[in-house]
Structure formats: C-alpha cells, structure tokens
Amino acid sequence: MLRALVLSDIHGDDTTFRWLLERVWQETGPIDAYLCLGDGVRDFERAERFIRERDEHAVMYAVKGNNDWCDAPLTRIITLGGVRIFMTHGHNQRVKSTMYYLQDAVRDAKCDVGLYGHTHCADIEMNVPLLVNPGAVCSDRCALLEIRDGKPHARLLNYGFR
C-alpha cells in the first residue's frame, strides 16, 4: 500500500502545519508522498527538512496557488502506485463555482484522481475520476490518499475544532 498526504492552503501557518503533520504521523505511520496543492508552496518547502526527518525517502510534489509567488507549475500530473493523479490548486478551474472544468481537465489528462484546494472546504467526490479537496491546513485539515492494488482510496483528516 502507498500512502500520500494531500495538503493545501497552509497560508504561512507553519505552527499549525507542523502540528498537523505530527498528528497525521501518529495516526498513519510512514507516508510515501507529500502532495501540496498551493497557497503555501514556500511553507511546504520550508518544512521539507522536518518531513524528511520522519519520511526520508518520501517524494514531494507541489503546484502553485493563486497566493503563491514561485516557480512551481500550476498543474502537475504524477503517477503513484500505478494511479495517474492530476494536481491543481483549482482557481484556474473555477472550483468555487463549478466542478465542471476540473472534471474536464482530469478526464482530458486521462487521470484517475483529481486533487484540488482553493475553497478551504474538504470534500471527496467518489465519481470517476475521484476528486479530492483536502480542505485547508490552516484549518487543521488534510487528506490521506491510499493506493491499494492500483486503486485509489481517499479519506479526510480533521484534527481541529474549527
């Protein structure tokens, strides 16, 4: 089984981010991949050493959001455990008003999973493709994407009171 931690919208809240990672690690054990969906790419990069102390061989991918000023791509397609994953922050796909453009982009890319953030609202749509919004790290939320026998399974993790 492969485990990927899906993160979005850190918004400079390094304290909450590290606290959230500690909580996830207590619950899940080793993580194989860390996927950052924007609005906190620099925060994610700053935490790399902290993450690698725990999961030294994990792969790390990021896409930039509408509040990131960095060289990360706006979208990225990766393959984990035989599953094709489309990563985006979601602002260019207008996810605050519709899922249509995101679903279209994920299907056009021939991906099994679409990961997005931007709305701060955690959500899983179990359609094909599977769509996952982990919610916002700055609100104590993330998601765990597990790939078992080439099939993706997602669950939302909420550790706060917000």
NORVENCOR-V485553 format. One record per backbone hydrogen bond with DSSP energy under -0.5 kcal/mol. NH is the residue of the N-H (numbers start at 1). CO is the residue of the C=O. E is the energy in kcal/mol with one decimal. If there is no record, write none. Layout:
# NORVENCOR-V485553
NH_CO_E / NH_CO_E
This chain:
# NORVENCOR-V485553
2_147_-2.0 / 4_145_-2.7 / 5_33_-2.8 / 6_4_-0.6 / 6_143_-3.1 / 7_5_-0.5 / 7_35_-3.2 / 9_38_-2.3 / 10_39_-0.7 / 11_39_-2.5 / 13_10_-1.8 / 14_12_-1.7 / 17_13_-2.3 / 18_14_-2.5 / 19_15_-2.2 / 20_16_-2.9 / 21_17_-2.3 / 22_18_-2.2 / 23_19_-2.0 / 24_20_-2.6 / 25_21_-2.8 / 26_22_-1.9 / 27_23_-1.5 / 28_24_-3.0 / 29_25_-1.5 / 32_3_-2.2 / 33_3_-1.5 / 34_59_-2.5 / 35_5_-3.0 / 36_34_-0.5 / 36_61_-2.9 / 37_7_-2.9 / 37_35_-0.5 / 44_40_-2.6 / 45_41_-2.6 / 46_42_-2.5 / 47_43_-1.4 / 48_45_-1.2 / 51_47_-2.7 / 52_48_-3.0 / 53_49_-1.4 / 54_50_-0.6 / 54_51_-1.3 / 55_51_-3.0 / 58_55_-1.6 / 59_32_-2.3 / 61_34_-2.5 / 63_36_-1.8 / 64_73_-2.5 / 68_65_-1.5 / 76_87_-1.8 / 78_76_-0.5 / 78_85_-2.4 / 80_83_-2.3 / 83_80_-2.1 / 85_78_-3.3 / 86_113_-3.0 / 87_76_-3.3 / 87_85_-0.6 / 88_115_-1.7 / 89_74_-0.7 / 93_90_-0.5 / 94_91_-1.1 / 95_90_-1.8 / 97_94_-1.9 / 98_94_-1.8 / 103_99_-2.9 / 104_100_-2.4 / 105_101_-2.2 / 106_102_-2.7 / 107_103_-2.5 / 108_104_-2.9 / 109_105_-1.7 / 110_107_-1.7 / 111_106_-2.3 / 112_84_-2.0 / 113_84_-1.7 / 114_130_-3.1 / 115_86_-3.2 / 116_132_-2.2 / 117_89_-2.1 / 119_117_-1.9 / 122_120_-0.7 / 123_133_-2.6 / 125_131_-2.8 / 126_124_-0.6 / 129_127_-0.6 / 130_112_-2.2 / 131_125_-2.2 / 132_114_-2.7 / 133_123_-3.2 / 134_116_-0.6 / 134_132_-0.5 / 136_120_-0.6 / 137_8_-2.8 / 138_9_-1.8 / 139_136_-1.7 / 140_137_-2.4 / 141_136_-1.9 / 142_157_-2.1 / 143_6_-2.1 / 144_155_-2.8 / 145_4_-3.1 / 145_143_-0.5 / 146_144_-0.6 / 146_153_-3.6 / 147_2_-2.6 / 148_146_-0.6 / 148_151_-2.4 / 151_148_-1.7 / 153_146_-2.6 / 155_144_-2.0 / 157_142_-3.0 / 159_140_-2.3
